[in-house]
Amino acid sequence: MSKCLKNILRFIWLFIFLIIFLVLVCNFLEKTKTYQKLDYYDIPRPSVNETRVSLVMIGDALIHSSIYADAKKGNTYDFKPMFSEIKSLLSSYDLKFYNQETILGGSSLGLSNYPQFNSPYEVGDAFIDMGFNLVSLATNHTLDRGYGTNYKTIINSRNYWDNKTNVIAAGSYISEEQREKIVVQEKNGIKYGLLAYTTLTNGLKSPTGKEFYLNVYDKETVKKDIEKIRDKVDLLIVSMHWGIEYSHDVSNSQKEIAKYLSSLGVNIIIGTHPHVVEPIEFIDDTLVVYSLGNFISSQIGVEKLTGLIVDTNIVKTTIDDKVYIKVEEPKADLVYTCKASVCGHFKVYPYNNLNNKILNNYDSYFDKYMSIVRKYDSNIQTIYSKK
């Protein structure tokens, strides 16, 4: 083979190699562009959806005879004017909780005062009018007048609440079947439930075989109840009637129960019974309001006429098929029951609507009771007051 032919062949091979090299480079660059395009536009991203509900909580409706006497209108009762100063402040919330301290057995059984209460249905009507849809019926006064009326107080109360639409009333029932029924409501795509228990009964007991009349706290029973409902709701609220009357301090028993309920996956624990306000805190992810105090009462002393309003938002975030629930930081404020002897009629005021004529030195009382509320968490903000 001549030298010239060898040079031609060498050139041809070099040309072929160059072509192959250029093709490979072009392919590489094209793939790089594709990868870059996928990185920014075409790589699948998780599906994220967020929804929320707002919740407000108030304390005990402790209906003394002076209150229902003031509400009497002929043959009926009207408690709605007592809440006219507070109603608009609560209007925007999705969920509203209160504790019906005194049983609504109705007027036909005879109304009664301390120590064994019975209250008219119209109390409930006033709270329904304000939009309340979460009600605890488990208190140390639930069994009042029970024995003497053949427990018609319990039956009447339960029938009253069962006739209300979209209201969960928990803690007192008229059959084991009703007690065992899982009650779930839904708002804004968030499923929620309420359980209610009391640690105190004033020495009274349900008849044997009818323990469903009142949910008395017991660790094993509570565990069973929670396990039955926990995977059926996003938000689980437990109302606890507990603590020491007239004490602003959280008892060891309250702390122990709160930790136990938190370990079982309860999202929010709402405390009632002490008739005065107590602190708020988180135990892990569980919001604990140890005592809301009285929303309305005729007890003696500013501390017993002062109650808490607590609000929060519950956020449900769904990432693909996994659900995350977050209870946001709560806010708190105070309300005050002005008695008929001062205001002409019983009326519940937000503290920021008070003046020294209604409650002398109300500003100092506000500071005093909010410092108790903030004992465990100094960052708790107010809802509508400026302090």
PASEDO-693763 format. One record per residue (C-alpha): x, y, z. Coordinates in Angstrom, 1 decimal. Example, Ala and Ser with C-alpha at 12.3 -4.5 7.8 and 13.67 -1.06 7.14 Angstrom:
REM residues 2
<xx=12.3; yy=-4.5; zz=7.8>
<xx=13.7; yy=-1.1; zz=7.1>
//
This chain:
REM residues 387
<xx=0.0; yy=0.0; zz=0.0>
<xx=1.4; yy=3.4; zz=-1.0>
<xx=2.2; yy=6.1; zz=1.5>
<xx=-0.5; yy=8.3; zz=-0.1>
<xx=-3.2; yy=5.7; zz=0.4>
<xx=-2.2; yy=5.1; zz=4.0>
<xx=-2.6; yy=8.9; zz=4.7>
<xx=-6.0; yy=8.9; zz=3.1>
<xx=-7.2; yy=5.9; zz=5.2>
<xx=-5.7; yy=7.5; zz=8.3>
<xx=-7.7; yy=10.7; zz=7.5>
<xx=-10.9; yy=8.7; zz=6.9>
<xx=-10.5; yy=7.0; zz=10.3>
<xx=-9.8; yy=10.3; zz=12.0>
<xx=-12.8; yy=11.8; zz=10.3>
<xx=-15.0; yy=8.9; zz=11.4>
<xx=-13.7; yy=9.2; zz=15.0>
<xx=-14.4; yy=12.9; zz=15.0>
<xx=-18.0; yy=12.3; zz=13.8>
<xx=-18.5; yy=9.7; zz=16.5>
<xx=-17.1; yy=12.1; zz=19.1>
<xx=-19.3; yy=14.9; zz=18.0>
<xx=-22.4; yy=12.7; zz=18.1>
<xx=-21.5; yy=11.6; zz=21.6>
<xx=-21.0; yy=15.1; zz=22.7>
<xx=-24.3; yy=16.2; zz=21.2>
<xx=-26.1; yy=13.4; zz=22.9>
<xx=-24.5; yy=14.2; zz=26.2>
<xx=-25.5; yy=17.9; zz=25.9>
<xx=-29.0; yy=17.0; zz=24.9>
<xx=-29.4; yy=14.7; zz=27.9>
<xx=-28.0; yy=17.4; zz=30.2>
<xx=-30.6; yy=19.8; zz=28.9>
<xx=-33.3; yy=17.2; zz=29.5>
<xx=-32.1; yy=16.5; zz=33.0>
<xx=-32.0; yy=20.2; zz=33.7>
<xx=-35.5; yy=20.6; zz=32.4>
<xx=-36.7; yy=17.7; zz=34.6>
<xx=-35.0; yy=19.2; zz=37.6>
<xx=-37.1; yy=22.4; zz=37.4>
<xx=-40.3; yy=21.4; zz=35.7>
<xx=-41.0; yy=17.7; zz=35.3>
<xx=-39.8; yy=16.0; zz=38.5>
<xx=-43.0; yy=14.9; zz=40.4>
<xx=-43.6; yy=17.0; zz=43.5>
<xx=-45.7; yy=15.9; zz=46.5>
<xx=-49.3; yy=16.9; zz=46.7>
<xx=-49.7; yy=19.4; zz=49.6>
<xx=-53.1; yy=20.5; zz=51.0>
<xx=-53.7; yy=22.6; zz=54.1>
<xx=-56.9; yy=23.3; zz=55.8>
<xx=-57.8; yy=24.7; zz=59.3>
<xx=-60.5; yy=25.2; zz=61.8>
<xx=-60.8; yy=27.8; zz=64.6>
<xx=-61.7; yy=26.8; zz=68.1>
<xx=-62.8; yy=28.9; zz=71.1>
<xx=-63.3; yy=27.6; zz=74.6>
<xx=-65.1; yy=29.1; zz=77.6>
<xx=-65.8; yy=27.8; zz=81.1>
<xx=-68.6; yy=26.9; zz=83.4>
<xx=-72.2; yy=27.8; zz=83.0>
<xx=-72.9; yy=27.7; zz=86.8>
<xx=-76.6; yy=28.7; zz=87.0>
<xx=-77.5; yy=29.8; zz=90.5>
<xx=-81.1; yy=30.7; zz=91.4>
<xx=-80.3; yy=34.4; zz=91.3>
<xx=-79.4; yy=34.0; zz=87.6>
<xx=-82.4; yy=32.1; zz=86.5>
<xx=-84.6; yy=34.4; zz=88.5>
<xx=-83.2; yy=37.3; zz=86.6>
<xx=-83.8; yy=35.5; zz=83.3>
<xx=-87.5; yy=34.7; zz=84.0>
<xx=-89.9; yy=36.1; zz=81.5>
<xx=-93.4; yy=35.1; zz=82.4>
<xx=-93.6; yy=31.3; zz=82.2>
<xx=-90.3; yy=31.0; zz=80.4>
<xx=-86.7; yy=32.1; zz=80.7>
<xx=-84.4; yy=34.2; zz=78.5>
<xx=-80.7; yy=34.1; zz=79.2>
<xx=-79.6; yy=35.6; zz=75.8>
<xx=-79.4; yy=39.2; zz=77.0>
<xx=-76.8; yy=38.2; zz=79.6>
<xx=-74.4; yy=37.3; zz=76.7>
<xx=-75.1; yy=40.3; zz=74.4>
<xx=-71.7; yy=41.8; zz=75.2>
<xx=-69.8; yy=38.6; zz=74.3>
<xx=-71.8; yy=37.1; zz=71.4>
<xx=-70.2; yy=39.1; zz=68.6>
<xx=-66.7; yy=38.3; zz=69.8>
<xx=-67.4; yy=34.6; zz=69.4>
<xx=-69.3; yy=34.7; zz=66.0>
<xx=-66.4; yy=33.9; zz=63.7>
<xx=-65.2; yy=30.6; zz=65.3>
<xx=-65.9; yy=27.2; zz=63.6>
<xx=-65.9; yy=25.2; zz=66.9>
<xx=-67.1; yy=26.6; zz=70.2>
<xx=-66.8; yy=24.7; zz=73.6>
<xx=-68.4; yy=25.4; zz=76.9>
<xx=-69.0; yy=23.4; zz=80.1>
<xx=-72.6; yy=23.0; zz=81.2>
<xx=-71.9; yy=22.8; zz=84.9>
<xx=-75.5; yy=22.5; zz=86.1>
<xx=-77.7; yy=19.9; zz=84.5>
<xx=-80.5; yy=21.0; zz=82.2>
<xx=-83.3; yy=18.9; zz=83.6>
<xx=-85.9; yy=21.5; zz=82.8>
<xx=-88.4; yy=23.5; zz=84.7>
<xx=-91.0; yy=20.7; zz=84.9>
<xx=-88.8; yy=18.9; zz=87.5>
<xx=-88.5; yy=22.0; zz=89.6>
<xx=-85.5; yy=24.3; zz=89.3>
<xx=-83.0; yy=24.3; zz=92.2>
<xx=-79.9; yy=26.0; zz=93.5>
<xx=-76.7; yy=24.8; zz=95.3>
<xx=-75.9; yy=22.2; zz=96.5>
<xx=-78.0; yy=20.2; zz=94.1>
<xx=-78.8; yy=22.1; zz=90.9>
<xx=-81.3; yy=21.8; zz=88.2>
<xx=-81.5; yy=24.4; zz=85.4>
<xx=-83.9; yy=25.3; zz=82.7>
<xx=-83.5; yy=24.3; zz=79.0>
<xx=-83.3; yy=27.9; zz=78.1>
<xx=-79.7; yy=28.1; zz=79.3>
<xx=-78.8; yy=25.7; zz=76.5>
<xx=-80.9; yy=27.7; zz=74.1>
<xx=-78.8; yy=30.8; zz=74.8>
<xx=-75.5; yy=29.0; zz=74.2>
<xx=-76.9; yy=27.4; zz=71.0>
<xx=-77.8; yy=30.9; zz=69.9>
<xx=-74.2; yy=31.9; zz=70.3>
<xx=-73.2; yy=29.0; zz=68.1>
<xx=-71.7; yy=26.6; zz=70.7>
<xx=-71.4; yy=23.1; zz=69.2>
<xx=-69.1; yy=21.3; zz=71.8>
<xx=-70.6; yy=20.8; zz=75.3>
<xx=-69.3; yy=18.9; zz=78.3>
<xx=-72.0; yy=17.3; zz=80.5>
<xx=-69.5; yy=15.5; zz=82.8>
<xx=-69.4; yy=17.5; zz=86.0>
<xx=-69.6; yy=17.0; zz=89.8>
<xx=-73.2; yy=18.2; zz=89.5>
<xx=-74.4; yy=15.9; zz=86.7>
<xx=-76.0; yy=13.5; zz=89.2>
<xx=-77.7; yy=16.3; zz=91.3>
<xx=-81.4; yy=15.6; zz=91.8>
<xx=-80.9; yy=12.3; zz=90.0>
<xx=-82.0; yy=9.9; zz=92.7>
<xx=-84.9; yy=12.1; zz=93.7>
<xx=-86.3; yy=12.4; zz=90.2>
<xx=-85.6; yy=8.7; zz=89.2>
<xx=-82.9; yy=10.2; zz=87.1>
<xx=-85.3; yy=12.1; zz=84.9>
<xx=-82.8; yy=15.0; zz=85.1>
<xx=-80.3; yy=12.9; zz=83.2>
<xx=-82.9; yy=11.7; zz=80.7>
<xx=-84.3; yy=15.2; zz=80.1>
<xx=-80.8; yy=16.7; zz=79.7>
<xx=-79.8; yy=14.0; zz=77.2>
<xx=-83.0; yy=14.3; zz=75.2>
<xx=-82.5; yy=18.1; zz=75.1>
<xx=-79.0; yy=17.9; zz=73.6>
<xx=-79.9; yy=15.0; zz=71.3>
<xx=-82.4; yy=17.2; zz=69.5>
<xx=-79.7; yy=19.8; zz=68.6>
<xx=-78.2; yy=19.7; zz=65.2>
<xx=-74.4; yy=19.5; zz=64.7>
<xx=-73.7; yy=19.6; zz=68.5>
<xx=-71.5; yy=17.1; zz=70.3>
<xx=-72.6; yy=16.9; zz=73.9>
<xx=-70.4; yy=14.4; zz=75.8>
<xx=-70.0; yy=12.9; zz=79.2>
<xx=-73.6; yy=11.9; zz=80.2>
<xx=-75.8; yy=9.3; zz=78.4>
<xx=-79.1; yy=7.4; zz=78.8>
<xx=-77.9; yy=4.0; zz=77.6>
<xx=-74.7; yy=2.0; zz=77.2>
<xx=-75.3; yy=1.9; zz=73.5>
<xx=-75.4; yy=5.7; zz=73.3>
<xx=-72.2; yy=6.0; zz=75.4>
<xx=-70.3; yy=3.6; zz=73.2>
<xx=-71.4; yy=5.3; zz=70.0>
<xx=-68.6; yy=7.1; zz=68.2>
<xx=-69.6; yy=10.6; zz=67.4>
<xx=-67.6; yy=12.4; zz=64.7>
<xx=-68.3; yy=15.7; zz=63.1>
<xx=-66.4; yy=17.4; zz=60.2>
<xx=-65.6; yy=21.0; zz=59.4>
<xx=-63.3; yy=22.3; zz=56.6>
<xx=-62.2; yy=18.7; zz=55.9>
<xx=-61.1; yy=18.2; zz=59.5>
<xx=-62.8; yy=15.4; zz=61.4>
<xx=-63.2; yy=16.0; zz=65.2>
<xx=-64.5; yy=14.4; zz=68.3>
<xx=-65.1; yy=15.3; zz=72.0>
<xx=-64.9; yy=13.1; zz=75.0>
<xx=-65.7; yy=14.3; zz=78.6>
<xx=-65.0; yy=12.9; zz=82.1>
<xx=-65.1; yy=14.0; zz=85.7>
<xx=-62.9; yy=13.0; zz=88.6>
<xx=-65.5; yy=14.2; zz=91.1>
<xx=-69.1; yy=13.4; zz=91.8>
<xx=-69.8; yy=15.0; zz=95.2>
<xx=-70.1; yy=11.5; zz=96.7>
<xx=-73.0; yy=10.6; zz=94.4>
<xx=-73.0; yy=7.5; zz=92.2>
<xx=-74.9; yy=6.3; zz=89.2>
<xx=-77.1; yy=3.3; zz=89.9>
<xx=-75.5; yy=-0.1; zz=89.4>
<xx=-75.6; yy=-1.0; zz=85.7>
<xx=-76.3; yy=2.6; zz=84.7>
<xx=-72.8; yy=4.0; zz=85.0>
<xx=-73.3; yy=5.5; zz=81.6>
<xx=-75.3; yy=8.3; zz=83.3>
<xx=-71.9; yy=10.0; zz=84.1>
<xx=-68.4; yy=9.4; zz=82.6>
<xx=-66.2; yy=9.1; zz=85.8>
<xx=-62.5; yy=9.2; zz=85.0>
<xx=-60.8; yy=5.9; zz=85.0>
<xx=-57.5; yy=5.3; zz=83.2>
<xx=-58.5; yy=2.0; zz=81.5>
<xx=-61.9; yy=3.3; zz=80.5>
<xx=-60.4; yy=6.4; zz=79.0>
<xx=-57.7; yy=4.5; zz=77.2>
<xx=-60.3; yy=2.2; zz=75.7>
<xx=-62.5; yy=5.2; zz=74.6>
<xx=-59.6; yy=7.1; zz=73.0>
<xx=-58.3; yy=4.0; zz=71.2>
<xx=-61.8; yy=3.5; zz=69.7>
<xx=-62.0; yy=7.0; zz=68.3>
<xx=-58.4; yy=8.1; zz=67.7>
<xx=-58.0; yy=6.8; zz=64.2>
<xx=-61.4; yy=8.1; zz=63.1>
<xx=-60.7; yy=11.8; zz=63.8>
<xx=-58.0; yy=14.3; zz=63.0>
<xx=-58.7; yy=16.4; zz=66.1>
<xx=-59.5; yy=14.8; zz=69.5>
<xx=-60.6; yy=17.0; zz=72.4>
<xx=-61.0; yy=15.8; zz=75.9>
<xx=-62.8; yy=17.8; zz=78.6>
<xx=-61.6; yy=17.1; zz=82.1>
<xx=-63.6; yy=18.1; zz=85.2>
<xx=-60.7; yy=18.0; zz=87.7>
<xx=-58.5; yy=19.9; zz=90.1>
<xx=-59.1; yy=21.7; zz=93.4>
<xx=-61.9; yy=24.2; zz=93.8>
<xx=-60.9; yy=27.9; zz=94.0>
<xx=-57.2; yy=27.1; zz=93.6>
<xx=-55.2; yy=28.8; zz=90.8>
<xx=-52.5; yy=26.1; zz=91.2>
<xx=-52.4; yy=23.0; zz=89.0>
<xx=-52.6; yy=19.9; zz=91.2>
<xx=-50.3; yy=16.9; zz=90.8>
<xx=-53.3; yy=14.8; zz=89.8>
<xx=-54.1; yy=17.2; zz=87.0>
<xx=-50.5; yy=17.1; zz=85.7>
<xx=-50.5; yy=13.3; zz=85.9>
<xx=-53.8; yy=13.0; zz=84.0>
<xx=-52.7; yy=15.5; zz=81.4>
<xx=-49.5; yy=13.7; zz=80.7>
<xx=-51.4; yy=10.4; zz=80.4>
<xx=-53.9; yy=11.8; zz=78.0>
<xx=-51.2; yy=13.4; zz=75.9>
<xx=-49.4; yy=10.0; zz=75.7>
<xx=-52.6; yy=8.6; zz=74.2>
<xx=-52.7; yy=11.1; zz=71.4>
<xx=-55.2; yy=13.7; zz=72.7>
<xx=-54.7; yy=17.0; zz=70.8>
<xx=-56.5; yy=19.4; zz=73.3>
<xx=-57.3; yy=19.0; zz=77.0>
<xx=-59.9; yy=21.4; zz=78.4>
<xx=-60.0; yy=21.7; zz=82.2>
<xx=-63.0; yy=22.8; zz=84.3>
<xx=-64.2; yy=22.6; zz=87.9>
<xx=-61.9; yy=24.9; zz=90.0>
<xx=-64.2; yy=27.9; zz=89.2>
<xx=-61.1; yy=30.1; zz=88.9>
<xx=-58.6; yy=30.4; zz=86.1>
<xx=-55.4; yy=28.3; zz=85.9>
<xx=-52.4; yy=28.2; zz=83.6>
<xx=-52.1; yy=27.0; zz=80.0>
<xx=-49.3; yy=25.0; zz=78.5>
<xx=-48.3; yy=22.4; zz=75.9>
<xx=-47.3; yy=18.9; zz=76.9>
<xx=-45.4; yy=17.8; zz=73.8>
<xx=-48.0; yy=18.6; zz=71.0>
<xx=-51.0; yy=18.6; zz=73.3>
<xx=-52.5; yy=21.9; zz=74.3>
<xx=-53.6; yy=21.8; zz=78.0>
<xx=-56.0; yy=24.5; zz=79.4>
<xx=-56.0; yy=23.5; zz=83.1>
<xx=-59.0; yy=25.6; zz=84.1>
<xx=-61.2; yy=28.0; zz=82.2>
<xx=-62.9; yy=29.2; zz=85.4>
<xx=-66.6; yy=30.3; zz=85.4>
<xx=-68.1; yy=31.8; zz=82.3>
<xx=-71.2; yy=32.9; zz=84.2>
<xx=-72.0; yy=32.4; zz=87.9>
<xx=-73.2; yy=34.2; zz=91.0>
<xx=-70.4; yy=33.1; zz=93.3>
<xx=-68.8; yy=35.6; zz=95.6>
<xx=-65.4; yy=37.0; zz=94.8>
<xx=-63.8; yy=38.6; zz=91.7>
<xx=-61.7; yy=35.4; zz=91.1>
<xx=-65.0; yy=33.3; zz=90.8>
<xx=-66.7; yy=35.9; zz=88.6>
<xx=-63.7; yy=36.0; zz=86.2>
<xx=-63.3; yy=33.4; zz=83.5>
<xx=-61.1; yy=32.5; zz=80.5>
<xx=-61.7; yy=32.7; zz=76.8>
<xx=-59.1; yy=30.7; zz=75.0>
<xx=-58.8; yy=30.3; zz=71.2>
<xx=-56.5; yy=28.5; zz=68.8>
<xx=-56.4; yy=27.2; zz=65.2>
<xx=-56.0; yy=23.6; zz=64.3>
<xx=-54.1; yy=23.1; zz=61.0>
<xx=-54.4; yy=19.9; zz=59.0>
<xx=-51.6; yy=19.5; zz=56.4>
<xx=-51.8; yy=16.6; zz=54.0>
<xx=-48.6; yy=15.7; zz=52.1>
<xx=-49.5; yy=13.0; zz=49.6>
<xx=-51.4; yy=10.5; zz=51.8>
<xx=-49.8; yy=11.5; zz=55.1>
<xx=-51.7; yy=13.8; zz=57.5>
<xx=-50.1; yy=16.2; zz=60.0>
<xx=-52.2; yy=18.0; zz=62.7>
<xx=-50.8; yy=21.1; zz=64.5>
<xx=-52.5; yy=23.0; zz=67.3>
<xx=-51.3; yy=26.5; zz=66.9>
<xx=-50.3; yy=28.8; zz=69.8>
<xx=-53.3; yy=29.7; zz=71.8>
<xx=-54.5; yy=33.2; zz=72.7>
<xx=-56.4; yy=34.0; zz=75.9>
<xx=-58.6; yy=36.7; zz=77.4>
<xx=-60.8; yy=37.3; zz=80.3>
<xx=-64.6; yy=37.8; zz=80.9>
<xx=-66.4; yy=39.0; zz=84.0>
<xx=-69.9; yy=38.3; zz=85.3>
<xx=-71.5; yy=41.5; zz=86.5>
<xx=-74.3; yy=40.7; zz=88.9>
<xx=-77.8; yy=42.2; zz=88.8>
<xx=-77.1; yy=44.1; zz=92.0>
<xx=-74.5; yy=46.2; zz=90.1>
<xx=-75.6; yy=46.1; zz=86.5>
<xx=-79.3; yy=45.8; zz=86.9>
<xx=-79.3; yy=42.4; zz=85.3>
<xx=-76.7; yy=39.6; zz=85.1>
<xx=-74.4; yy=40.3; zz=82.1>
<xx=-71.1; yy=38.8; zz=81.0>
<xx=-68.5; yy=41.3; zz=79.8>
<xx=-65.1; yy=41.0; zz=78.2>
<xx=-62.6; yy=42.7; zz=80.4>
<xx=-61.8; yy=45.3; zz=77.8>
<xx=-65.4; yy=46.5; zz=78.0>
<xx=-65.3; yy=47.0; zz=81.7>
<xx=-65.0; yy=50.2; zz=83.6>
<xx=-64.4; yy=51.0; zz=87.3>
<xx=-68.1; yy=51.4; zz=87.9>
<xx=-68.7; yy=47.7; zz=86.9>
<xx=-65.5; yy=46.5; zz=88.6>
<xx=-63.3; yy=48.9; zz=90.5>
<xx=-59.6; yy=48.4; zz=89.6>
<xx=-60.5; yy=46.0; zz=86.8>
<xx=-57.1; yy=46.7; zz=85.1>
<xx=-55.2; yy=45.4; zz=88.1>
<xx=-57.5; yy=42.3; zz=88.2>
<xx=-56.8; yy=41.7; zz=84.5>
<xx=-53.0; yy=41.8; zz=85.1>
<xx=-53.3; yy=39.5; zz=88.1>
<xx=-55.4; yy=36.8; zz=86.5>
<xx=-53.5; yy=36.9; zz=83.1>
<xx=-50.2; yy=36.4; zz=85.0>
<xx=-51.7; yy=33.2; zz=86.4>
<xx=-52.8; yy=32.1; zz=82.9>
<xx=-49.2; yy=32.8; zz=81.6>
<xx=-47.5; yy=31.1; zz=84.5>
<xx=-46.1; yy=28.3; zz=82.3>
<xx=-46.0; yy=30.2; zz=79.0>
<xx=-45.3; yy=34.0; zz=79.2>
<xx=-45.7; yy=34.3; zz=75.5>
<xx=-49.5; yy=33.8; zz=75.4>
<xx=-51.1; yy=36.7; zz=73.7>
<xx=-54.5; yy=38.2; zz=74.3>
<xx=-57.4; yy=37.9; zz=71.8>
<xx=-58.9; yy=41.3; zz=71.9>
<xx=-57.3; yy=43.2; zz=74.9>
<xx=-54.2; yy=45.3; zz=74.3>
<xx=-52.2; yy=43.9; zz=77.2>
//
